[in-house]
């Protein structure tokens, strides 16, 4: 296995587990076992459950619902929520977090839950 941060694929390839790489908290095991979320999705709390939805669905159908990042579980907001034929929506974390791989400009290379992760 290379020196890069463990991913589910390279853990399987090396025959190791997330726990062997110090990923022992339940949240981090969740992160290590999930496939990389599509960049155009977020999770929305609907009827007490987190559901993955497109950014368009989150912005249009769930305007007032709480939204979180599918990778680090930090609270996010949807930008580009105005109307129009070719709206480009993006997800933005409410506060910066260096442990989220969906924010390549601030990602430290070490996957971690957001400090105030939404559960």
C-alpha positions, -999 to 999 in steps of 0.1 A, spaced: 0 0 0 13 35 -8 20 62 18 -12 81 8 -42 81 32 -60 48 33 -91 44 11 -115 15 11 -100 3 -21 -64 3 -10 -72 -11 24 -88 -41 6 -59 -44 -18 -34 -45 11 -55 -69 31 -58 -45 61 -86 -29 80 -95 6 89 -88 -1 126 -52 -11 117 -48 25 103 -61 42 134 -96 47 120 -114 33 150 -142 57 159 -176 48 145 -177 79 123 -143 73 108 -152 37 101 -183 50 83 -161 73 63 -135 46 55 -162 21 44 -182 44 22 -176 51 -15 -166 86 -24 -198 106 -26 -207 122 -59 -197 159 -57 -232 170 -68 -250 154 -38 -255 163 -1 -274 147 27 -307 162 39 -325 154 71 -360 144 61 -384 130 87 -356 124 111 -334 105 86 -304 115 65 -310 110 28 -286 116 -1 -301 139 -27 -289 159 -56 -279 195 -49 -308 206 -72 -333 186 -51 -318 199 -19 -321 235 -31 -355 232 -46 -375 206 -26 -358 209 8 -350 246 11 -354 248 49 -341 213 58 -307 209 75 -281 197 50 -247 180 57 -217 169 37 -218 132 29 -181 128 35 -173 147 68 -209 152 81 -204 190 85 -233 214 79 -234 227 44 -253 252 24 -262 250 -13 -250 279 -35 -266 288 -68 -301 283 -54 -316 309 -77 -338 299 -106 -328 296 -142 -323 270 -169 -286 264 -164 -281 269 -127 -248 255 -115 -252 245 -79 -224 238 -55 -222 227 -19 -203 249 6 -193 240 41 -206 265 67 -172 265 84 -139 253 68 -126 218 78 -93 203 67 -105 167 70 -130 167 41 -119 152 8 -147 171 -10 -129 204 -4 -96 198 -22 -84 233 -16 -83 228 22 -81 190 25 -50 180 46 -49 145 32 -62 130 65 -99 120 64 -118 130 95 -153 139 107 -162 175 110 -156 187 147 -193 194 151 -205 167 128 -243 164 124 -258 131 135 
